[in-house]
Amino acid sequence: MTSNARVISTKQLTRYLERHRLLDETSGVPPERFLITLVNRALEFVPSRVAVLFLDDPVSKEDDRSRNELAVIVTAGEIGEALVGRKARPVDGIAGFVYARGEKTAINFVGGAAALSRELDGLLGFEVQNVLAVPVVIESNICGALALLNRRDEEAFSTRDERLMELFGDTLSLALQNLLDERRAREVARRDSLTSLYNDRYFHRKLQREIERLSGTKQGELSLLFLDCDHLKKVNDEHGHLAGSQVLREVSFIMQRVLAETVSLGCRYGGDEFTVILLDQDLAQATDVAEKLRRAVAEWTFLPMAIGPGEPALNLKNIITMSVGVSSYRAHCPPGAPPAEQKNELLKAADAALYMAKTKGKNCVVAAPPGPGAADSVPVILKS
């Protein structure tokens, strides 16, 4: 890896790689190092002055690729940071044309055309003479382009260079696919098979890491929600466990929809219990989120469609509700205590608050009072 490679900020890179499902925090290889290595390898295949990797954004991606927007993810070679993070349309330059068409292209006399775009070409600091670009493929879907600018030691890219870059494009696609497969295997191991939420094992690992991150600092916050489905046993007894399982799937959907605007991790803790780790949310903010979840479940009509052949839709309304207990790091974890002890206090506080919510009639949110081990005088949002 050369020292002059450039990559977008961690936050930006995370967004693009998450959306291409290429990022997993448990991976042993940081994604930025992985991409920088690949882009530098292209310069080894075909010595050129600059290499530029574009990716599209799957969230806003359209079937007509010419209408999408590409972002510069990584650059390598004789170039600074000016291009990294910049965006271009496929119609703006040769590299975008390769993405839109899905075919490798070599242009040995750029002339009045733009290699990347008029704006981006102007930031290069040199005149582009020739371009060789190949599409980037993930899971048989074209998601970007890798472009080499200005062949070294020769005036033009040769037919051999085109063959080498085509081979490199296949290798790049295979490397990305292998990375995706590896991360999917990891993902299966940490997901609950019924609800697709994270499982309890991953929940404990993630909570421990986040507490270790906050421990010893005065910045940052996290809160914890313990949730329990009220009256699920009644559904199981009256309509069968297949209906009960579908209710849990629908609760998972409700949770993901309500939590979409938060930085959070929703988990199925076991049976009809769920947990949520909320980052950057204090006790009051987390209580508001918990109330949104409680209200959404209470207002939901469960099983609006048949769950099997010959089975009627049940349309269960005003039956399934949610009891929620809330705790937070700053309010309930002893300052200076070991992270393992802090984690235990956070869990105990949320669990005690959930128990109180159940004893107060269910379908309510209880925020644990500040201080480790506190159990009295708990503020309650009563059921509506």
MONOR-V648072 format. One record per run of one state. SS is the DSSP state (h for helix, s for strand, l for the rest). FROM is the first residue (numbers start at 1). LEN is the number of residues. If there is no record, write none. Layout:
SS:FROM:LEN
SS:FROM:LEN
This chain:
l:1:5
s:6:2
l:8:2
h:10:10
l:20:11
h:31:15
l:46:2
s:48:9
l:57:8
h:65:3
l:68:1
s:69:9
l:78:9
s:87:3
h:90:3
l:93:1
h:94:8
l:102:3
s:105:3
l:108:10
h:118:5
l:123:8
s:131:8
l:139:2
s:141:11
l:152:7
h:159:31
l:190:1
s:191:1
l:192:6
s:198:1
l:199:1
h:200:15
l:215:7
s:222:9
l:231:1
h:232:8
l:240:1
h:241:21
l:262:2
s:264:7
l:271:2
s:273:7
l:280:3
h:283:17
l:300:2
s:302:1
l:303:13
s:316:1
l:317:4
s:321:8
h:329:4
l:333:6
h:339:21
l:360:5
s:365:3
l:368:11
s:379:3
l:382:3
